[in-house]
Amino acid sequence: MSEFLLRLRPLVETYLAQEAEADEWLPVLTWQIDAGHALDSRETYPGHVTTSAIILSPDGRETLLIEHRMLKRWLQPGGHYEPAAMFWHSALREAEEETGLSGLPLHPWHSEADRPFLIDSHAVPGKASRGERPHLHHDLQYLFVADRHAPLVAQLDEVSAARWHDVASLETVTPRGLRRLKRLGLVK
């Protein structure tokens, strides 16, 4: 088993045991781990790992979203996993690249641990120009906090804009994430 999978397996097992809801059992992800798939490669099908950042304002009333050029939707910053000492470092790198912010602190919920707030396996359409067929993203989502007044600079090759939205906007981006944020009292 690869070093990547040796790091991913306990993270997913702990998430399923401690954080996941009853209907959240991630069968394709766990099957791919058991089968030894190279989940750190975007060329692995039926799915591979991505990381993303749910960025909250300090008061929990707003979230920072990016407008994805290809999908033409507002989403949390994120992308394909790139090697990092901790999985949340990969999410942080994506957030900083796509928003222009730097030094985003990990939300206190994480207790400085590399435990995802949410693991969301979802279908993506693929991109014919890259030879990608439809597949799954096994997205490790981490919470970060940002100053609402810090200047934003969108990464224009993949992102059309970066803008603060009412936290209720997460309903169309990560509905399970928003429910969990509300249940834990992390947002208003």
Residue pairs with C-beta under 8 A, 6 or more apart in sequence:
1 9
1 36
2 36
2 38
2 40
4 38
4 39
4 40
5 33
5 36
5 39
7 87
8 33
8 39
8 49
8 87
9 33
11 87
11 114
11 115
11 116
11 140
12 26
12 29
12 30
12 33
12 119
14 115
15 115
15 116
15 119
16 24
16 25
16 26
16 30
18 115
19 115
19 116
19 117
19 118
20 26
20 119
21 176
24 119
24 176
26 119
26 121
26 138
28 46
28 47
28 121
28 136
28 138
29 39
29 47
29 119
29 121
29 138
32 39
32 44
32 46
32 47
32 138
33 39
37 44
37 48
38 44
38 48
39 47
39 48
39 49
39 81
39 138
40 48
40 49
40 81
40 83
41 48
42 48
42 80
42 132
45 133
45 135
46 135
46 136
47 121
47 135
47 136
47 137
47 138
48 80
48 81
48 135
48 136
48 137
48 138
49 80
49 81
49 137
49 138
49 139
49 140
50 78
50 79
50 80
50 81
50 137
50 138
50 139
50 140
51 78
51 79
51 81
51 87
51 88
51 90
51 91
51 94
51 139
51 140
51 141
51 142
52 75
52 76
52 77
52 78
52 79
52 91
52 94
52 95
52 139
52 140
52 141
52 142
53 76
53 77
53 78
53 91
53 92
53 94
53 95
53 104
53 141
53 142
53 143
53 144
54 63
54 76
54 117
54 118
54 141
54 142
54 143
54 144
54 170
54 174
54 177
54 181
55 63
55 64
55 76
55 77
55 95
55 99
55 101
55 104
55 143
55 144
55 145
55 146
56 62
56 63
56 64
56 107
56 143
56 144
56 145
56 146
56 167
56 181
56 186
56 187
57 63
57 64
57 145
57 146
57 148
57 164
58 145
58 147
58 148
59 188
60 167
60 181
60 186
60 187
60 188
61 166
61 167
61 187
61 188
62 148
62 164
62 165
62 166
62 167
63 76
63 164
63 165
63 166
63 167
63 169
63 170
64 77
64 99
64 101
64 146
64 152
64 162
64 163
64 164
64 165
65 74
65 75
65 76
65 77
65 162
65 163
65 164
65 165
65 169
65 173
66 74
66 75
66 76
66 77
66 98
66 99
66 154
66 159
66 160
66 161
66 162
67 73
67 74
67 75
67 154
67 159
67 160
67 161
67 162
67 163
68 74
68 75
68 158
68 159
68 160
69 157
69 158
69 159
69 160
70 127
70 158
71 125
74 163
74 165
74 169
74 172
74 173
75 173
76 141
76 170
76 173
76 174
77 94
77 95
77 97
77 98
77 99
77 159
77 162
78 91
78 94
78 95
78 98
78 139
78 141
79 94
79 98
79 158
81 87
81 90
81 140
82 90
82 93
83 90
84 90
84 93
86 114
87 114
87 116
87 140
87 142
88 106
88 110
88 114
88 116
88 140
88 142
90 140
91 140
91 141
91 142
91 144
92 104
92 106
92 142
92 144
95 101
95 104
95 144
96 102
96 104
97 155
98 154
98 155
98 158
98 159
98 162
99 146
99 152
99 153
99 154
99 155
99 162
100 151
100 152
100 153
100 154
100 155
100 162
101 146
101 150
101 152
104 144
104 145
104 146
105 144
105 145
106 112
106 142
106 143
106 144
107 117
107 142
107 143
107 144
107 145
107 186
109 117
109 143
109 184
109 186
110 117
110 142
110 143
116 140
116 141
116 142
117 141
117 142
117 143
117 177
117 180
118 139
118 141
118 174
118 176
118 177
118 180
119 138
119 139
119 140
119 141
120 137
120 138
120 139
120 141
120 174
120 176
120 177
121 136
121 137
121 138
121 139
122 136
122 137
122 139
123 134
123 135
123 136
124 134
124 135
124 136
124 137
125 134
126 132
126 133
126 134
126 135
141 174
141 177
143 186
148 164
152 162
152 163
153 162
154 160
154 161
154 162
167 178
167 181
167 187
167 188
168 178
170 177
170 178
170 181
171 178
178 187
181 187
